[in-house]
């Protein structure tokens, strides 16, 4: 057992999901969108998935020794979304106890760890800093390696923890902040097949759930999926987006607006028993079209991926929306048509959690992608990356998605940074061998 414990990777996930507060919070939320996770694209959107702090202890063999989460759903419920300053304070209050509980649950001390993995972006900078500071403190105090992790890579890789998934694989990331289709060639090496032109499917689910007057706990997506079971998915013929576009990009802004107008016309005001069936029919119809859109784009991406990589075996679907059972069933058909195996993480590992970043940290640690902790945490700014692309490499067959006009403070992509780091490590080993 001692040999196993010395190979633990410890993860602090401070990923923040901030999208759209109630109308009286609009001005406080005018921020540039990070590439994933906590994101604001427009001043009137809500991401109802609660901000959370998560800590997990995971071995490099994939054994989960502990997994703790401090949810803030009740803190933010009254506002209809995540309030940034409340999220940051809640993180500060919860972080130390999350760490202590995770270690206690694992039956180890911090000295038994071999590394600390921490999500450094994308996300809301003040909240990211809470976890990053704690990670540096732990690594510094116990002389541990520090492994910075990209939050979306953590979603992409977590399926490899429990299943034998070889590279390359096709991955659909569907969350409250992002829609992405990408080919994963290796850890830290990605090619984008398609991305959202405006809003993500998770944000759309959350927005429609709120407009329908549903309880947004634990999140709008789960609430809408449950409510839609009572409805007729064909009563409202909403248009499937982008059917004329021969690419793999996504768009949900138009669909959201169509559903909003239907709600205003058919079930205005508060949700009541009298209009419950109408609201359920709208929910079911929206869900059918939203998932059809995902399915059609994924089908094209699968065909392209198999054409470029005939040896590809797997389609991974990850992110909070991957919990949706209708989506899983639909994408299972896509995978079978393409000769791929569909792999979805367990539901508890689809939404934000500590295990996924711990596992991503373990994968990167084994490639030598770690660093020493910052010695003087008060001397300079911590390395957090609120706007951090997973990759800038795009499949040549896919039309470029619209990009934000704000170019400042967008960090070099994870794919480019990983290539540089691996090249530097290889050069260092070659130099050392020569000496």
VEXDOKE-198537 format. One line per field, with one value per residue (C-alpha): x, z, y; chain; residue number from 1; residue in three letters. Coordinates in Angstrom, 2 decimals. Example, Ala and Ser with C-alpha at 12.3 -4.5 7.8 and 13.67 -1.06 7.14 Angstrom:
x <- [12.30|13.67]
z <- [7.80|7.14]
y <- [-4.50|-1.06]
ch <- [A|A]
i <- [1|2]
aa <- [ala|ser]
This chain:
x <- [0.00|2.80|4.07|0.65|0.25|3.49|2.11|-1.06|-1.93|-3.87|-6.23|-7.94|-10.60|-11.63|-13.42|-16.04|-19.28|-20.62|-23.16|-25.91|-27.27|-30.75|-31.42|-30.24|-26.79|-26.28|-23.79|-21.55|-21.23|-19.88|-16.71|-14.85|-15.57|-13.00|-12.68|-14.50|-15.93|-16.84|-17.92|-19.79|-20.54|-23.46|-24.69|-27.98|-27.09|-27.18|-25.12|-27.09|-24.57|-23.31|-19.75|-17.90|-14.61|-13.51|-10.61|-9.72|-6.89|-6.25|-3.44|-1.70|-3.28|-6.74|-7.78|-9.94|-9.08|-11.28|-13.49|-14.98|-17.08|-18.28|-21.30|-22.57|-25.98|-27.87|-25.68|-26.58|-30.10|-31.83|-30.12|-30.83|-27.13|-23.63|-22.68|-18.91|-17.99|-20.09|-18.47|-14.99|-15.79|-17.43|-14.30|-12.10|-14.32|-14.52|-11.04|-9.13|-11.88|-12.19|-8.47|-8.52|-11.58|-10.11|-6.89|-8.79|-11.12|-8.12|-6.46|-3.22|-1.39|-0.10|3.40|2.15|1.32|3.67|2.11|-0.57|-2.64|-4.70|-7.01|-5.48|-8.07|-10.17|-12.36|-12.95|-9.57|-10.33|-11.91|-9.15|-6.61|-8.12|-7.37|-4.06|-2.78|-3.73|-2.07|1.18|1.08|0.66|3.34|5.76|5.19|5.52|8.03|5.63|5.52|2.87|0.87|-1.14|-4.25|-6.58|-10.15|-11.48|-8.65|-9.65|-13.16|-11.72|-9.36|-11.45|-13.03|-9.55|-9.50|-12.01|-11.86|-9.13|-9.32|-6.36|-5.33|-6.46|-10.10|-12.94|-14.28|-17.45|-17.27|-20.71|-21.03|-22.52|-19.64|-18.64|-19.49|-16.46|-15.74|-12.08|-9.63|-7.37|-4.05|-2.31|-2.30|-2.08|-2.42|-5.78|-7.28|-10.58|-13.29|-16.00|-17.07|-19.98|-20.67|-22.55|-24.00|-23.36|-25.96|-25.54|-26.20|-29.26|-30.62|-30.06|-31.69|-34.78|-35.12|-35.15|-37.67|-39.91|-39.76|-38.01|-35.97|-32.37|-30.91|-28.70|-28.64|-30.97|-30.02|-31.04|-34.23|-35.26|-34.49|-36.69|-39.51|-39.39|-40.35|-43.93|-44.08|-44.67|-41.32|-43.04|-45.67|-43.47|-41.51|-38.48|-35.88|-32.67|-29.79|-27.18|-28.52|-27.31|-23.75|-21.48|-19.27|-19.16|-19.90|-22.81|-25.30|-27.98|-28.82|-31.56|-33.12|-33.13|-34.93|-37.55|-38.25|-38.41|-41.04|-43.02|-43.00|-44.14|-46.96|-48.12|-47.23|-46.55|-45.90|-45.32|-45.47|-48.78|-50.61|-52.82|-49.93|-47.73|-48.43|-47.71|-44.44|-43.52|-44.26|-42.02|-39.26|-39.51|-39.57|-36.56|-34.62|-35.37|-34.09|-31.09|-29.94|-30.68|-28.31|-25.57|-26.13|-25.93|-22.70|-21.17|-22.11|-20.21|-17.21|-17.11|-17.01|-14.23|-12.27|-12.44|-11.37|-8.28|-7.63|-8.85|-7.45|-9.61|-11.73|-13.56|-16.01|-15.91|-18.73|-17.89|-19.03|-22.17|-24.59|-23.15|-25.36|-28.42|-29.75|-31.40|-28.08|-26.21|-28.69|-28.55|-24.74|-24.49|-26.22|-23.74|-20.81|-22.12|-22.64|-19.04|-17.56|-16.64|-17.19|-19.10|-17.51|-19.13|-17.73|-20.00|-22.54|-20.76|-17.58|-19.34|-20.18|-17.33|-15.43|-12.03|-11.30|-11.13|-8.40|-6.52|-6.53|-5.47|-2.68|-1.64|-1.49|0.59|2.82|3.84|4.96|7.13|4.76|5.08|6.76|8.07|5.69|6.07|8.21|6.99|3.25|3.08|5.92|4.09|0.87|-0.21|-0.39|-4.11|-5.44|-9.03|-9.02|-7.05|-7.72|-7.38|-5.96|-5.58|-5.25|-8.40|-9.37|-9.02|-12.50|-14.20|-15.08|-13.55|-15.93|-16.44|-13.90|-14.17|-13.02|-11.17|-7.71|-6.00|-5.07|-5.78|-3.05|-1.10|-3.11|-2.56|-1.62|1.19|2.46|2.51|4.47|7.03|7.35|7.79|10.37|12.26|12.17|13.49|16.31|17.20|17.35|19.50|21.88|22.09|22.81|25.59|27.20]
z <- [0.00|0.77|-2.81|-4.10|-1.72|-2.76|-6.29|-5.41|-7.29|-5.38|-7.14|-6.25|-8.74|-8.62|-11.86|-11.77|-13.72|-13.90|-16.58|-16.23|-13.00|-12.54|-14.28|-11.37|-11.66|-15.38|-15.11|-12.65|-15.13|-18.16|-18.52|-21.48|-22.07|-21.06|-23.59|-21.38|-17.99|-16.28|-19.12|-19.93|-23.57|-23.19|-20.21|-19.88|-19.53|-16.66|-16.05|-13.30|-12.47|-9.05|-8.48|-6.42|-4.86|-5.32|-3.96|-4.84|-4.22|-7.20|-8.04|-11.39|-11.87|-11.73|-8.23|-6.56|-2.87|-2.09|-3.81|-1.98|-3.28|-1.64|-3.67|-3.57|-5.11|-2.05|-1.82|-5.33|-5.74|-4.69|-7.51|-10.34|-11.01|-9.65|-7.97|-8.51|-5.21|-3.24|-5.15|-4.30|-0.61|-0.50|-2.07|0.54|3.33|1.96|0.57|3.70|4.97|1.53|1.53|5.08|4.35|1.16|2.88|5.83|3.54|1.66|4.91|4.14|4.95|2.56|2.88|1.12|-2.04|-4.99|-6.72|-6.53|-9.68|-9.92|-12.50|-13.51|-16.17|-17.92|-15.33|-13.18|-12.03|-8.36|-7.83|-9.67|-7.45|-4.31|-5.50|-7.16|-4.01|-1.88|-4.34|-4.26|-0.46|-0.24|-2.83|-1.23|2.32|1.48|-1.39|-4.00|-7.74|-9.06|-12.17|-13.82|-15.57|-18.25|-17.09|-20.46|-20.94|-17.58|-18.94|-22.09|-20.30|-17.35|-19.40|-19.63|-15.86|-15.90|-19.50|-21.91|-24.40|-26.78|-28.67|-31.02|-30.09|-31.05|-28.15|-27.82|-24.89|-23.93|-20.91|-19.69|-21.13|-24.25|-27.17|-28.82|-31.13|-31.24|-32.02|-29.10|-30.53|-27.16|-23.75|-24.47|-28.26|-29.81|-33.17|-33.16|-35.46|-34.45|-31.74|-30.83|-32.82|-29.94|-26.99|-25.67|-25.31|-21.53|-21.34|-23.55|-21.28|-18.24|-19.86|-21.00|-17.61|-15.97|-18.45|-17.74|-14.03|-13.06|-9.90|-11.08|-8.43|-8.98|-12.46|-15.19|-17.57|-15.20|-14.25|-17.88|-18.83|-16.00|-16.79|-20.52|-19.82|-19.31|-22.64|-26.34|-28.12|-31.47|-30.45|-31.25|-34.55|-33.60|-36.35|-36.05|-36.30|-39.08|-41.32|-44.37|-43.03|-44.05|-40.95|-37.35|-35.57|-33.20|-32.58|-29.93|-29.85|-32.48|-30.92|-27.51|-28.92|-30.65|-27.43|-25.47|-27.86|-27.57|-23.79|-23.91|-26.29|-24.82|-21.11|-20.04|-16.46|-13.63|-14.10|-12.89|-12.85|-15.63|-18.04|-16.86|-19.86|-22.30|-20.54|-20.55|-24.29|-24.90|-22.80|-24.65|-28.05|-27.20|-25.91|-29.06|-31.37|-29.19|-29.15|-32.84|-33.52|-31.41|-33.10|-36.64|-35.99|-34.23|-37.11|-39.56|-37.20|-36.76|-40.53|-40.89|-37.99|-39.32|-42.74|-41.24|-38.62|-39.81|-36.65|-34.36|-32.05|-29.62|-29.31|-25.88|-24.72|-21.63|-19.71|-17.70|-20.61|-21.21|-18.31|-20.55|-21.37|-24.65|-25.84|-24.87|-26.73|-29.84|-29.90|-29.34|-32.72|-34.26|-32.83|-34.15|-37.62|-37.64|-36.24|-32.94|-29.33|-27.32|-23.93|-21.43|-17.94|-15.05|-14.42|-11.30|-13.33|-16.14|-14.04|-12.40|-9.87|-8.29|-9.79|-13.38|-12.75|-10.45|-13.28|-15.89|-13.51|-13.19|-16.99|-17.35|-14.42|-16.13|-19.15|-17.00|-17.38|-13.91|-12.26|-8.90|-6.71|-6.46|-3.42|-2.44|-3.00|-2.12|-4.42|-7.74|-9.46|-9.43|-12.76|-13.54|-17.10|-17.31|-21.13|-22.18|-25.45|-25.51|-29.04|-31.95|-34.48|-36.51|-38.98|-42.49|-43.46|-40.73|-41.25|-38.56|-35.79|-34.94|-32.42|-29.72|-30.75|-27.47|-28.05|-24.95|-22.15|-24.16|-23.24|-25.58|-26.17|-24.10|-27.25|-28.14|-24.56|-24.18|-27.42|-26.23|-22.82|-24.24|-26.71|-23.93|-21.75|-24.62|-25.28|-21.59|-21.46|-24.59|-23.16|-19.84|-21.59|-23.62|-20.45]
y <- [0.00|2.43|2.18|3.12|6.03|7.63|7.91|9.80|12.93|15.54|17.88|21.10|22.07|25.70|25.73|28.48|28.43|31.98|32.69|35.15|36.44|37.82|41.14|43.27|41.66|42.22|45.04|43.18|40.32|42.23|40.22|38.76|35.07|32.53|29.77|27.33|26.84|30.03|32.21|35.39|36.07|38.42|40.43|38.57|34.90|32.46|29.41|27.72|25.00|26.02|27.06|24.50|23.58|19.99|17.96|14.37|11.93|9.66|7.24|7.11|3.67|5.26|4.30|6.97|7.20|10.20|12.76|15.73|18.61|21.80|22.86|26.43|25.74|26.97|30.09|31.23|29.80|33.02|34.92|32.48|31.99|32.26|35.55|35.96|37.61|35.13|32.26|33.50|33.90|30.48|28.97|30.57|29.29|25.74|25.05|24.09|21.80|20.16|19.41|18.04|15.90|14.48|13.45|12.00|10.07|8.68|7.66|9.50|12.70|15.32|13.84|10.70|12.62|12.81|15.81|18.45|19.03|22.19|23.74|27.09|27.95|28.80|30.48|33.53|34.77|35.58|32.17|30.31|32.02|30.49|26.95|27.79|29.50|26.50|24.13|26.11|26.18|22.42|21.69|24.11|22.91|19.22|19.49|18.15|18.60|20.99|20.06|22.87|21.53|22.88|22.40|21.24|18.76|17.31|16.72|15.14|12.76|11.58|8.76|7.20|6.77|3.91|2.69|1.61|4.47|4.67|7.76|9.13|9.54|11.87|13.91|15.95|18.37|19.64|21.87|25.11|27.07|25.22|23.04|21.49|18.60|17.70|14.95|14.07|12.86|12.58|14.26|17.97|17.55|18.46|19.43|21.32|19.97|22.41|24.84|27.07|30.22|31.79|29.86|26.39|23.66|23.65|27.37|26.90|24.16|26.36|29.39|27.51|25.81|29.21|30.62|27.61|28.36|25.13|24.61|25.03|22.74|20.83|22.39|23.52|20.72|17.97|19.81|20.28|16.67|15.42|17.87|17.05|13.44|14.64|16.46|15.83|16.35|17.00|19.53|22.55|22.31|24.37|24.62|22.60|25.11|25.29|22.55|24.45|24.68|21.84|22.01|20.85|24.11|24.71|27.50|27.80|31.52|31.25|28.16|29.81|32.82|30.65|28.79|32.05|33.39|30.14|30.40|34.03|33.13|29.81|29.95|33.56|34.48|32.04|28.32|26.93|23.62|24.98|25.52|22.67|20.45|23.26|24.00|20.30|20.10|23.12|21.55|18.24|19.93|22.06|19.06|17.06|19.83|20.67|17.06|16.59|19.50|17.91|14.57|15.91|17.80|14.82|12.49|14.70|15.00|11.22|10.70|13.26|11.80|8.25|9.50|11.15|8.48|5.06|3.46|5.60|3.45|5.72|8.59|10.21|12.48|14.51|17.58|18.17|17.72|14.24|13.13|13.55|10.08|11.07|12.50|9.34|7.16|9.33|9.49|5.76|5.35|7.81|5.87|2.56|4.01|5.25|2.04|3.69|2.75|5.34|6.05|8.40|8.97|8.02|10.78|12.02|12.52|14.42|17.46|19.38|17.32|16.88|13.48|14.66|17.23|14.86|12.31|14.86|15.82|12.18|11.80|14.96|14.04|10.81|12.84|15.07|18.02|19.47|22.42|23.56|25.59|29.34|30.05|33.52|33.61|37.30|38.38|38.12|37.20|33.57|31.76|31.68|31.72|32.94|32.87|29.82|27.97|24.23|24.44|26.86|24.03|23.53|20.81|22.23|20.99|22.98|26.64|28.85|29.77|33.40|34.58|37.17|40.63|40.81|39.38|40.71|38.35|35.21|32.75|30.52|27.35|24.23|22.27|24.70|24.92|21.14|20.71|23.27|21.63|18.13|19.39|21.15|18.02|15.90|18.39|18.41|14.61|14.48|17.07|15.26|11.94|13.54|14.83]
ch <- [A|A|A|A|A|A|A|A|A|A|A|A|A|A|A|A|A|A|A|A|A|A|A|A|A|A|A|A|A|A|A|A|A|A|A|A|A|A|A|A|A|A|A|A|A|A|A|A|A|A|A|A|A|A|A|A|A|A|A|A|A|A|A|A|A|A|A|A|A|A|A|A|A|A|A|A|A|A|A|A|A|A|A|A|A|A|A|A|A|A|A|A|A|A|A|A|A|A|A|A|A|A|A|A|A|A|A|A|A|A|A|A|A|A|A|A|A|A|A|A|A|A|A|A|A|A|A|A|A|A|A|A|A|A|A|A|A|A|A|A|A|A|A|A|A|A|A|A|A|A|A|A|A|A|A|A|A|A|A|A|A|A|A|A|A|A|A|A|A|A|A|A|A|A|A|A|A|A|A|A|A|A|A|A|A|A|A|A|A|A|A|A|A|A|A|A|A|A|A|A|A|A|A|A|A|A|A|A|A|A|A|A|A|A|A|A|A|A|A|A|A|A|A|A|A|A|A|A|A|A|A|A|A|A|A|A|A|A|A|A|A|A|A|A|A|A|A|A|A|A|A|A|A|A|A|A|A|A|A|A|A|A|A|A|A|A|A|A|A|A|A|A|A|A|A|A|A|A|A|A|A|A|A|A|A|A|A|A|A|A|A|A|A|A|A|A|A|A|A|A|A|A|A|A|A|A|A|A|A|A|A|A|A|A|A|A|A|A|A|A|A|A|A|A|A|A|A|A|A|A|A|A|A|A|A|A|A|A|A|A|A|A|A|A|A|A|A|A|A|A|A|A|A|A|A|A|A|A|A|A|A|A|A|A|A|A|A|A|A|A|A|A|A|A|A|A|A|A|A|A|A|A|A|A|A|A|A|A|A|A|A|A|A|A|A|A|A|A|A|A|A|A|A|A|A|A|A|A|A|A|A|A|A|A|A|A|A|A|A|A|A|A|A|A|A|A|A|A|A|A|A|A|A|A|A]
i <- [1|2|3|4|5|6|7|8|9|10|11|12|13|14|15|16|17|18|19|20|21|22|23|24|25|26|27|28|29|30|31|32|33|34|35|36|37|38|39|40|41|42|43|44|45|46|47|48|49|50|51|52|53|54|55|56|57|58|59|60|61|62|63|64|65|66|67|68|69|70|71|72|73|74|75|76|77|78|79|80|81|82|83|84|85|86|87|88|89|90|91|92|93|94|95|96|97|98|99|100|101|102|103|104|105|106|107|108|109|110|111|112|113|114|115|116|117|118|119|120|121|122|123|124|125|126|127|128|129|130|131|132|133|134|135|136|137|138|139|140|141|142|143|144|145|146|147|148|149|150|151|152|153|154|155|156|157|158|159|160|161|162|163|164|165|166|167|168|169|170|171|172|173|174|175|176|177|178|179|180|181|182|183|184|185|186|187|188|189|190|191|192|193|194|195|196|197|198|199|200|201|202|203|204|205|206|207|208|209|210|211|212|213|214|215|216|217|218|219|220|221|222|223|224|225|226|227|228|229|230|231|232|233|234|235|236|237|238|239|240|241|242|243|244|245|246|247|248|249|250|251|252|253|254|255|256|257|258|259|260|261|262|263|264|265|266|267|268|269|270|271|272|273|274|275|276|277|278|279|280|281|282|283|284|285|286|287|288|289|290|291|292|293|294|295|296|297|298|299|300|301|302|303|304|305|306|307|308|309|310|311|312|313|314|315|316|317|318|319|320|321|322|323|324|325|326|327|328|329|330|331|332|333|334|335|336|337|338|339|340|341|342|343|344|345|346|347|348|349|350|351|352|353|354|355|356|357|358|359|360|361|362|363|364|365|366|367|368|369|370|371|372|373|374|375|376|377|378|379|380|381|382|383|384|385|386|387|388|389|390|391|392|393|394|395|396|397|398|399|400|401|402|403|404|405|406|407|408|409|410|411|412|413|414|415|416|417|418|419|420|421|422|423|424|425|426|427|428|429|430|431|432|433|434|435]
aa <- [unk|unk|unk|unk|unk|unk|unk|unk|unk|unk|unk|unk|unk|unk|unk|unk|unk|unk|unk|unk|unk|unk|unk|unk|unk|unk|unk|unk|unk|unk|unk|unk|unk|unk|unk|unk|unk|unk|unk|unk|unk|unk|unk|unk|unk|unk|unk|unk|unk|unk|unk|unk|unk|unk|unk|unk|unk|unk|unk|unk|unk|unk|unk|unk|unk|unk|unk|unk|unk|unk|unk|unk|unk|unk|unk|unk|unk|unk|unk|unk|unk|unk|unk|unk|unk|unk|unk|unk|unk|unk|unk|unk|unk|unk|unk|unk|unk|unk|unk|unk|unk|unk|unk|unk|unk|unk|unk|unk|unk|unk|unk|unk|unk|unk|unk|unk|unk|unk|unk|unk|unk|unk|unk|unk|unk|unk|unk|unk|unk|unk|unk|unk|unk|unk|unk|unk|unk|unk|unk|unk|unk|unk|unk|unk|unk|unk|unk|unk|unk|unk|unk|unk|unk|unk|unk|unk|unk|unk|unk|unk|unk|unk|unk|unk|unk|unk|unk|unk|unk|unk|unk|unk|unk|unk|unk|unk|unk|unk|unk|unk|unk|unk|unk|unk|unk|unk|unk|unk|unk|unk|unk|unk|unk|unk|unk|unk|unk|unk|unk|unk|unk|unk|unk|unk|unk|unk|unk|unk|unk|unk|unk|unk|unk|unk|unk|unk|unk|unk|unk|unk|unk|unk|unk|unk|unk|unk|unk|unk|unk|unk|unk|unk|unk|unk|unk|unk|unk|unk|unk|unk|unk|unk|unk|unk|unk|unk|unk|unk|unk|unk|unk|unk|unk|unk|unk|unk|unk|unk|unk|unk|unk|unk|unk|unk|unk|unk|unk|unk|unk|unk|unk|unk|unk|unk|unk|unk|unk|unk|unk|unk|unk|unk|unk|unk|unk|unk|unk|unk|unk|unk|unk|unk|unk|unk|unk|unk|unk|unk|unk|unk|unk|unk|unk|unk|unk|unk|unk|unk|unk|unk|unk|unk|unk|unk|unk|unk|unk|unk|unk|unk|unk|unk|unk|unk|unk|unk|unk|unk|unk|unk|unk|unk|unk|unk|unk|unk|unk|unk|unk|unk|unk|unk|unk|unk|unk|unk|unk|unk|unk|unk|unk|unk|unk|unk|unk|unk|unk|unk|unk|unk|unk|unk|unk|unk|unk|unk|unk|unk|unk|unk|unk|unk|unk|unk|unk|unk|unk|unk|unk|unk|unk|unk|unk|unk|unk|unk|unk|unk|unk|unk|unk|unk|unk|unk|unk|unk|unk|unk|unk|unk|unk|unk|unk|unk|unk|unk|unk|unk|unk|unk|unk|unk|unk|unk|unk|unk|unk|unk|unk|unk|unk|unk|unk|unk|unk|unk|unk|unk|unk|unk|unk|unk|unk|unk|unk]
